[in-house]
Amino acid sequence: MTREFEAFFASHYDRTRRAMVVALGDGDLAEEATQEAFCRALRRWRKVAGLERPEAWVLLVALNVSRDGARRGARHRAKAPLLASASAVADRDGEVDDRMALTEMLAAMPDRQRQALVLRFFGQLSVAEVARAMGCAEGTVKSTLHAALASARTSMEGVR
């Protein structure tokens, strides 16, 4: 493994895994998809390293890996809360409450809206990159994000 890839892995693995947990709602599937994406990045490292945003490539591969698994029916997503990995975290100024509210809000969203939100705001991809990742037009991404944010606002108003 090259030192360049090791540095890339160390700086982007956890963030990618967390984004996948939010997208999938299942820590085990998120971990599996993230590991597979980084394995593929390592196999193609010379090409991936030359990309403008290799971390975006890895996130997209992780999402595609999880989509492929769901399409084949080889995996059944459990509806376990995202807090499994955060169970040891103490409640610091409502942090756990915020995570629970976020988890519930995302679980209530349609898959497409949740994926768009994760790619755009957790993955920090541009609208154009989200459109390419989701295989749709930029306008579709914008309207999907608009609907997702409106839904989020509505569900979060009940929390306050």
Stockholm file with secondary structure:
# STOCKHOLM 1.0

chainA/1-160         MTREFEAFFASHYDRTRRAMVVALGDGDLAEEATQEAFCRALRRWRKVAGLERPEAWVLLVALNVSRDGARRGARHRAKAPLLASASAVADRDGEVDDRMALTEMLAAMPDRQRQALVLRFFGQLSVAEVARAMGCAEGTVKSTLHAALASARTSMEGVR
#=GR chainA/1-160 SS CCHHHHHHHHHHHHHHHHHHHHHHSCHHHHHHHHHHHHHHHHHTHHHHHTSSCHHHHHHHHHHHHHHHHHHHTCCCCCCCCGGGGGTTSCCCTTHHHHHHHHHHHHHHSCHHHHHHHIIIIISCCCHHHHHHHHTSCHHHHHHHHHHHHHHHHHHHHTTC
#=GC SS_cons         CCHHHHHHHHHHHHHHHHHHHHHHSCHHHHHHHHHHHHHHHHHTHHHHHTSSCHHHHHHHHHHHHHHHHHHHTCCCCCCCCGGGGGTTSCCCTTHHHHHHHHHHHHHHSCHHHHHHHIIIIISCCCHHHHHHHHTSCHHHHHHHHHHHHHHHHHHHHTTC
//
